């Protein structure tokens, strides 16, 4: 069983978005590193998606120069542009996800960790260390891992994974929007926008809504 590492916590002395862990002279991170992050945890429609990204060490300065950072701090256009560069530059990258049925069955936290595990295990290049965004370890992962709170602001590998996961999931939801146009998915990406919630009241849920989430519970919709 993989040894659990202590998580790294961001604090007021950490220059967020300036000094990445992988490039810090005081960092102990070595070897083949996979950054792992998820997207869609707070959505009410569609899967939760994770990406695992392994970057070549010699490409890290170049990736910093083009503006890699937490996907939530980027425009949609910039994320798409960066995702293409990241995927073309990475030694390996993979996507894992957990379905709405799995989310409803096991809860969103466990489904998120499952999506992360699936992404990691798909990698053809086995990492020496997996950097996991957040404070929850991935259960039964046969590889060393380290949790990093606010990892998408501290680790270049995690930030890259956050971008790849976000772009992949947004593209998926946009395709689903064609089948379910009433929920305005192309704009809200499955999150509970006002228009999305109004549509739930009018049309009810689709097979891809998370029935365990309160906005999708029939009693809540109709009251």
Buried (B, 14 or more C-beta within 10 A) or exposed (E): EBEEBEBBEEEEEBEEBEBBBBEEEEEEBEEBBBBBBBBBBEBBBBBBBBBBBBBEEEBBEEBBEEEBBBBEBBEEEBBBBBBEBBBEBBBBBBBBBBBBBBBBEBEBEBBBBBBBBBBBBEBEEEBEBBBBBBEBBBEEBEBBBBBBBBBBBBBBBBBBBBBBBBBBBBEBBEEBBEEBEBBBBBEBBBBBBEEBBEBBEEEEBBEBBBBBBEBBBEEEBEE
